[in-house]
Amino acid sequence: MENSSAFTPFPSDAALAIAYVRWQELEDVYEPEMALKHGTLFPCLNKPFYGRRARYGQQKRH
């Protein structure tokens, strides 16, 4: 059986992941119904997914 871990471009003691999470200030929040609709309590985190490209409110061209 071949050893697949014989060569790796990473050091053996490399960290798996290092995350950075910005401190969230409690400012504006959605009402409960709106929060459920948008999937977040915070308007500043409301980042809709439009598929392959962001359309920034523009209509899809045909």
Secondary structure, 3 states (H helix, E strand, C coil): CCCCCCCCCCCCCCCCCCCCCCCCCCCCCCCHHHHHHHCCCCHHHCCCCCCCCCCCCCCCCC
